[in-house]
Amino acid sequence: MLRLYDYFESGNAYKVRLLLTQLGLRFEHVELDIVKGETRTPEFLAKNPNGRIPLLELEDGTFLAESNAIQWYLADGTPFLPDDPACRARVLQWMFFEQYSHEPYIAVVRFWVFKGEADQHAGEIDAKRAAGYAALQVMESHLLEREFFVAGRYTIADIALYAYTHVADEGGFDLAPYPSVRAWLARVASQPRHIPITFSDWS
Amino acid sequence: MLRLYDYFESGNAYKVRLLLTQLGLRFEHVELDIVKGETRTPEFLAKNPNGRIPLLELEDGTFLAESNAIQWYLADGTPFLPDDPACRARVLQWMFFEQYSHEPYIAVVRFWVFKGEADQHAGEIDAKRAAGYAALQVMESHLLEREFFVAGRYTIADIALYAYTHVADEGGFDLAPYPSVRAWLARVASQPRHIPITFSDWS
């Protein structure tokens, strides 16, 4: 059975949990506390030398890291990833946008707030907020005339961007000026088999 | 014909230039100076709302952004991207590693040095250097017993990681403690049709 090394508060891990659930795939769930350093132990570093969750252990005992690479692996050949080459490249474009221009700002500020370290990062937080809002504006423009990010339907590009956008308020981001983003968040949340980031009943 | 919006000093753009050349694909080359703001003009933002190069204009006049998404689009179906699903996911894993755990440190410090802004970022540069060295260490461990990153052969994962690693010294990174990385750099540079980042004869 697939085994997911996870951390409850992580939006990156939530992407994989959500997709596994929507695909109806069973998996074993292993919770690690990143704040307590449980992903930097020698035992975990032997699984992922980059020391990060989510990490998926495949049926053959090998490991796959990086939330969006895991999503691609699981979604290929399913309705969550289109077949058309240009559409597939655009799914990747938005997933790389998420990891480079969105997550390092929106997720990182949320994590600082979550750990009670916002004051300690006061010197950096304004620049992070500005870059996060710039990412939200790019999303808003794209969604003005679109229901989903790519190919007019729900794909792993939407899951990738939903993960931290829907909890951006926890980092103090105000989504009020982004009506198209808010409408898209509601569309994603209404997809079949959707689970919230707080879902934890893996029994 | 394909049209590449480029910036000579960019390792991200170099990935695409190198792959296009190795694939033997002809393309039109449009140089934009990011330091002078040429990727933030209304005209360019209409092409890529995220205001970044490289940007590839496809034959149908649409645009594709994000260096590694462009690489995927060009390489799929060629020897630069394996067919096996697990290998393809691992290529993506390393490309996401590059954009999240490598480029924001190794490329950003190089860019600060290039722009003569190292002093101005003195407060951040030590943390960036440490994170860059951590990425080099992850690469070193992986390459200890491997010739290339995935599937035992040269793929777009290698191009993605080569782009900024081979010029890391320009940001003050010392590669001496990473012999496997240096041997891999030499293997990449000896591939057929390799061009250096300084190559600019697009006539």
Interface residues (C-beta under 8 A of the other chain):
Chain A: P49 N50 L58 T62 L64 A65 E66 S67 N68 A69 I70 W72 Y73 D76 P85 A86 R88 A89 R90 L92 Q93 M95 F96 F97 Q99 Y100 S101 E103 P104 V138 S141 H142
Chain B: P49 N50 L58 T62 L64 A65 E66 S67 N68 A69 I70 W72 Y73 D76 P85 A86 R88 A89 R90 L92 Q93 M95 F96 F97 Q99 Y100 S101 E103 P104 V138 S141 H142
